[in-house]
Amino acid sequence: MTNELHPETLAVSAGRPGVLGGPLNVPIIPASNFVSGAGPEYARGDGTDSVHALETTVGALEGGRGLAFASGMAAISAVFDNVGLNARLLIPDDSYQGVAGVVADGEARLGWKVDRLPTADTQAWLTEIERGADLVWLESPSNPLLEIADIPTICKAAEAAKVICVVDNTFATPLLQRPLSHGASVVIHSATKFLGGHSDLLAGVAVVRPESDYDQIVDALEHRRTYGGATIGALEAFLTLRGIRTLPVRLERSQSNAAELAVRLTEHRAVSRVRYPGLPDHAGHDLAMKTLDGPGAILSFETVGNSVSADVRISRLKLIHPATSLGAVESTIERRAKLTGQEHIPETLMRLSVGCEHVEDLWVDLDQAISGLV
């Protein structure tokens, strides 16, 4: 019946024990080792029921085999740890900082040849895939410029060329985008963000294509997780799974808020540009409407002035929290250009992760913070 259910239902129902007389939810198992003789023996390699339930649930949502990690970066690193010497990689020029750091390290130590391509330039991706590559890494919508990649077209091209294609699906979540169905080899989530949804845990998940041709990828990621010590903790697995149960309602509210705030910000005299795939004037709007089931809960906007005035405006916020990370019930904001490695970002660009508060309260806070001279 699983394949017949909508993702919103899977988020609530998948991974439950289903044992008569047993608990409705998989309980936390705070154990590192087990009595030998039958079943698991050591949690670092064998996991626990909580971990397995989390993997089953995210796997069902994405349509593949889930592997839980201690953080999103742990899952990312496990993928890149399996890239060999002198490999050729294709990554977006607007990529997550952690990915950019891992790739730069691989260039320096392992002789990787890396081509950084514009997220939205589909033809560039197709051309470079045809030239030959060992790994394609995609992030869409991108962070923090909210550019849209043609995931179906690029993933299918990589699949046809027998190139491993990995998609970071953290921003879209499995409710808005399912890359494995388009030919991706692996999907990555920083479960710290939308899946967990409450800014109270670190977790990551990799989901691999379910076909036997991808068994070696599963084995390789499990090996890196076990011997790299990147196993998720029992409490974190429990909390992540609990967060996923409310993902559909959280995302629905956050996305609705983001869409309304994006429209209002475009009309604000202190705002010079708004980046949100749901806006008709967004360069990737048409593609987003074709490839995503919604524009998401993240938007970025630029204010008139400079970095100093932007920081002053953020300091005026009372309800929206200046903080990194994203995807939680509370709204957070960050001026991304202040971070190392983000020099390509416009200096006043603010990435706003829209939460579940009442939209009018969010707007009052935003309006008072960005209005007026600084």
Number of C-alpha atoms within 10 A of each C-alpha: 4 12 10 8 14 11 19 17 14 21 25 18 16 23 23 16 15 13 8 7 6 9 11 11 16 20 15 17 17 12 12 15 14 14 9 9 7 7 9 15 16 15 21 18 17 18 22 25 20 27 30 17 23 26 25 22 25 29 24 22 26 25 20 23 23 28 25 30 32 23 22 24 21 23 28 24 20 21 19 15 14 12 16 13 13 15 16 18 22 21 22 23 14 23 24 16 14 14 17 17 13 15 20 16 13 21 18 10 11 15 15 20 18 18 16 15 18 17 25 20 14 16 12 14 28 16 11 15 23 14 9 15 21 19 22 24 20 27 25 26 26 23 19 24 23 26 23 25 24 21 27 17 16 23 28 20 21 25 16 12 14 15 20 20 25 27 23 24 24 27 25 24 25 25 21 17 20 23 25 24 15 16 22 27 27 27 29 24 29 28 30 27 26 26 31 29 25 17 15 12 18 21 27 28 29 32 28 25 24 17 10 9 9 15 14 10 18 19 11 14 23 20 14 19 23 16 11 13 14 23 27 26 25 20 16 23 31 22 21 26 29 19 22 23 20 16 25 18 13 21 27 15 19 25 23 18 23 25 21 14 21 21 14 14 21 16 12 14 12 17 19 16 17 25 23 28 27 23 17 11 12 17 16 21 18 15 16 22 14 11 20 21 14 20 24 28 29 30 26 23 22 21 24 16 15 14 17 11 16 21 17 13 20 19 14 14 19 14 16 23 16 16 13 13 15 26 31 26 22 18 22 21 22 23 25 23 18 16 11 8 14 16 11 10 17 18 19 25 27 24 24 26 28 30 27 21 16 11 18 12 12 21 18 13 16 20 17 13 17 24 14 10 9 12
